[in-house]
């Protein structure tokens, strides 16, 4: 079901101010333009002062450039940032990317339907992305998010981010969100079925939090190597 949202925030991209909501992440609402040319990502927790947003946009643009370089040009998309005022008069940060017409997040892929050659090619790409992410972490102390979170509505996003949902978030982090169920990696429909990373946001937490988060991710890559092997050999994707 199509859900249209109207906001003056969309004025730089759409004259009637209506965009279709197509998803959402941990701190983002995601829309697409009427002509399916662009994906528009609205940062929900952005500060409302334009000066602060300008510095945040610069930092995010630098992070996006670094993460795109880390995964490689063949796996990355350009990301542009702008600051606009919403219908409430507050400034918000908006990220813009090309719309991928023929691609699906790995979370929606039925691996049993892929051919042996397609699974082999996909497995090689996933292993390469893991190696590149680990190499980037060793050199910079940062890592692109190859996994991602999703929600069905802004209300669900707010609920899932509440403190009492922490056990559920930890369960999902360690057991449900494997690389084969990624929301941030898109698999193209056209041959040779390449993977594209669509999220380039840095982790916005304390140094201690980032250290613990990235250490856990490094350990979980070992689990994902096993799941990638099962997918490649048998088309099997274990359910969390």
Secondary structure, DSSP 8 states (H G I E B T S, - for coil): --EEEE-GGGTTT-TT-EEEEEEE-SSEEEEE-TTS-EEEEEETT--S-HHHHHHHHHHHHHHHHHHHHHH-GGG----EEEEEE-TTS-EEEEEEEE--TTEEEGGG--GGGS-HHHHHHHHHHHHHHHHHHHHHHHHHS----SS----SSHHHHHHHTSGGGHHHHHHIIIII--GGG-SSEEEESSTT--EEE-------S-HHHHHHHHHHHHHHHHHHHHHHHHHHHH------
